[in-house]
Structure formats: C-alpha cells, structure tokens
C-alpha cells in the first residue's frame, strides 16, 4: 500500500495546501474549472468504472445510486494487485454497478507523462493548431482537478475507497489494506449499506424540517461528519443560513464561517491566497458571527496572507488587530497581540527598505573624478 503526501492541512475546519502546478488557460474558456467544461454522459459507460467524478455525480443524480470513488496509482503494488484480482474483473464490476456508480481516479505514470507532453504543446509550441492546444489544456486541467479532488478528500494513501452521495458527501470510507480480499471488500460494502440507510434518514429529516428545527438538524449532521470531510457540506450550511435568517438557533455564524472556509480552500487550490484571505475578512464583518468566530475569521485572514509571503503588512496587521479587538479576553488574545506587533515591525522594516531603495534610485550620479575618462567633445561642440 503506497502512502502519499498528506494533501490537505487545516485552515479552520478543513483547508488546503498550495500546489506548485498551475491551471492552463487558452484563448477561449477551456480550462478554468471542472464545472466549466461541459460533460456529456454519452461519453461514459456507466456499466464499468468511469474516470470522471463529475460524470459520476451526474449518473448518481440520474439513477439514484450512490458512488464508489476509488483513488489508485499504478505504481502502487496494492492498487495493482487489488485491481488484477477482483476490482477490474468483469463479473465483479457487473455485480457492483447494480447498486453503485463506479468512479476510478487513477494517478497513473502514463497520465503524468501525457501531461508533460501536453504542457510542451501548451507552452513551448506556439504554432500548434488551436484544437490540439485546447485538447492539451483540457488534459492538464483534468489532471489538476483530480489532484485537487484527492486533496479535498484527504487521500493519504492508495488504494482508497469512498462511498459518496450524488453531491459528493462522504457516507463511508472503506478500510481496505494491502491484503484485502474480494470477500472482505464485499463485507465492507455490506457495512456501508447500513451507513447509507442512516445517511438517507438524516437527509429525509433535514428535508422535512423547517426554520430552527431545520438548522438544528443540519448542524447535527454537520457535527456527525468527520472534520476531514466537512468541505462538501457548504450546500447544507447555506440551507441552514437560509432556513434561520434571524439566527434563532445561534448557529448561523458558525456555518457562515464554514462556507467562507470552503471558498477559501478553493482559492488556495487555485493559488490565490489573497482571495482566500478576503473570504475570511468578508465573513468576519457579518454581524451574525459570535465574538470567538469573528476573532477566528480575522486571525485566519491575516495568517493566510502572512504564510503566503505577502508584503501587505498593513493589511496583515489590520486583520490581527481586528481579531484581537473582537474578543480581547479570549484565551488566544495575548498571542494575537504578539502577532499585531510582529506585523507592525515587518511593516516598519519594509517601509524603511522601500524609502532607502527610492533614495538610492533618485540620488544624482557621482561626478567623474580628476583624470577619469570622459567622452570626447563632438566636432559641433562650442
């Protein structure tokens, strides 16, 4: 079983790390995000493993089946062994597709090799036909989308199997190991069926409830969901905010912060820490936040900018100061106050450096010393 680098780290409730690759862009609209690329279900065979999670969610919504989401790596012996022994076997697949939509996100060596070739077409082949370039862009961006998918599902090793809803909500994580047999895998799926039934019960309760009762039902489901998989709950959090507009439950501020956090994760995955920070600033100014939540929001906004290497020291300082002011008596207040001073010191140092640089640039050139070489006078000089 191959272990891979942890692809997600905490911001507030989940969060994400920066990825060194960047999304390719064409002269058209191809490549901005998965949801921007139209998906035709006729291009996929739902009677087998398909490669697109977005298509899988569409099939799930269409036929009411839950999704088995499988992350694999052909350089991982466990993934290969499991696929060879039963996961890819025709009769096994046909048995699974009776109840599930099957999605395999594969990080194969061949796929990364193709991505390298595609980047040559995108960046180093200016005379490449537009259609060929757009195809290459789509290939690279699909790979980046799948890498981000692995991040937000907290894939720590391959093979990894998740049972998820049509909206991507995690219902169960199958605890496979290098030695998992076909019989053991089916036993795990049997246990997943019980969790699917519980999930459907929770969703029915949420759908039926109204007002404060709905807010409380959503929050109960949220708390029951492991922290690693709360990224996908933004839709439910928005439903909570809409159901309890007057915040009678006292839960609205908490879920506004969750929504902001998940938007910030998206921005971080697109390498835009400033926009991620701004999401927290915006939500911090919402009057429905409790003092502790407001402090957390402002602090996270400043922290994200600082960690990204931003030179917006005044903005960072302002975020930390507002975090402190939100609740000066909290257990974190003293630490935040230190961050305010640290940001202020960095701001002073930066301003001093800029002034010195400006002064040096504007200083007159030194006069030539005696005996120094000077350009000869032209013939027309008086």
C-alpha angles and dihedrals in degrees: 000000000000119000117210133194114283103259100198135052133183124278098159109313102355121341138165147248126238117262120216096221120080133214114261120233131204133199086263131046099280116124106023096115141330093260090053091062113080115237121209112199089207087073091065134065108220090190088076141029110301126200102221120083091192090055089046091056090050092051089047092053091046099050103024095239123136120238130248104208112199123190113196142170121201091212088062111089093206093056091047093045093050093047093047094047101046120322094083096032111122099230092046091051092048089054092051097047090062088075107014145045107233120219123178117191103194124193094195125171089238091056093055091046090054090049090056090052090048091053089054089056092046100045108017104035107067093169094053113127113263093240092053092047093049090049089052092048091051091050094051094045093049089055091049090049090054092048089053089047089057089050097053091045089052094234104189099172143000138282094044126169127193130180106214141173128245087268093051096256111155111242098169141353113217109225097222121170136189090273100044110139129206091256092050091048091053090048089054089052089052089058089047090058089063090052090048089055091050090047092052090050091053092048091049091051092050092047093051097046126088136200117342091358090057091048091052092047092051092047091050090053090046092053091047090055114089113250092243091064103041093098089087095055097080092106092055091045090054089050089053092052091048093047095050104038093159092049093235089156093053088228102102097088091051092054094043085060091051091052091050091048093053092048088050090053090056091051091049091051087054090049095248106130093163092060089045090053091047091057089061093045090052095050092043089063092057109111092218093070118102117234094258092049091047090050091050092049095051093043092051090049091055094041093053092052093046094048092048091061093249117168092210089113094157091055092046091050091048092052092051092046091052089047090055093045091051090069116357091177098054121117088251098048097096092050091048090050088057089053090053090055093044091052090047091052091050090049091052092048092049094049090049091050092049092050091050090049091049092048092051091049093051097043114115117252112260116259114253113264122241111286094018118141111263128183112268117252115259120243091253095053114119 
